[in-house]
């Protein structure tokens, strides 16, 4: 395979399909592996997690928590094999679909801020403020909790505190991303009206 054909293949990839499929497979594998690690933390009390579950949460960010509390009908035998996290798979797929859709639209020059810059700018600014509010608020609460930092420093991949900190970092990253997109949309709207 030459370099040119490799670049053409990458250009044709539909990220909105590839990312959800890959992350669904990876997350399912981590959930099955998590079931085998359960005896490792048995009897330690609450707040302890299997390392594969923590990694799954850190990799999938908000997608891992997106549908955690929504009762999605999953066959009991499948949900048991996935360590009762099967309902999280829907959120993971939706999250990575949206990320892939954003990549595809920007690559094809069909970004939302190119078609409707004013409404996109308002939407991106609202999303930036929302993510910043919950990211910074959660981070402030985390900083004030000395127990959390002790647990994370001793057992970084075995505590639910790491999962919470990972979500806060994802939210802060998204707040910067959405603020940047809002700024670009504002520049575009000013350029079209001038």
Long-range contacts (C-beta under 8 A, 24 or more apart in sequence): 11-107, 14-100, 14-104, 15-99, 15-100, 15-101, 15-103, 15-104, 15-107, 16-97, 16-100, 16-101, 16-103, 16-104, 17-100, 18-100, 19-96, 19-97, 19-99, 19-100, 19-103, 20-92, 20-93, 20-94, 20-96, 20-97, 20-100, 22-96, 23-59, 23-60, 23-63, 23-92, 23-93, 23-96, 24-89, 24-92, 24-93, 24-96, 26-59, 27-56, 27-59, 27-60, 27-64, 27-88, 27-89, 27-92, 28-82, 28-89, 30-55, 30-56, 31-56, 31-81, 31-82, 31-83, 31-85, 31-86, 32-81, 32-82, 32-83, 34-83, 34-85, 35-81, 35-82, 35-83, 38-83, 41-158, 47-151, 47-159, 47-160, 47-161, 48-155, 48-158, 48-159, 48-160, 49-158, 49-159, 49-160, 49-162, 49-163, 50-83, 50-158, 51-157, 51-158, 53-83, 53-85, 53-163, 54-157, 54-158, 54-159, 54-162, 54-163, 54-166, 55-157, 56-85, 57-163, 57-166, 57-167, 58-162, 58-163, 58-166, 60-88, 60-92, 60-95, 60-96, 61-95, 61-166, 61-167, 61-170, 62-91, 62-95, 62-167, 62-170, 62-171, 62-174, 63-88, 63-91, 63-92, 63-93, 63-94, 63-95, 63-96, 64-88, 64-91, 64-92, 65-91, 65-167, 66-90, 66-91, 66-92, 66-94, 66-95, 67-91, 67-94, 113-181, 113-184, 113-185, 113-188, 114-188, 117-185, 117-186, 117-188, 117-189, 117-192, 118-185, 118-189, 120-181, 120-185, 121-182, 121-185, 121-186, 121-189, 122-182, 124-178, 124-179, 124-181, 124-182, 124-185, 125-178, 125-179, 125-182, 127-174, 127-175, 127-178, 128-174, 128-175, 128-176, 128-177, 128-178, 128-179, 128-182, 129-175, 130-175, 131-171, 131-172, 131-174, 131-175, 131-178, 132-171, 132-172, 132-175, 132-179, 134-168, 134-171, 135-168, 135-169, 135-170, 135-171, 135-172, 135-174, 135-175, 136-172, 138-164, 138-167, 138-168, 138-171, 139-165, 139-168, 139-172, 142-168
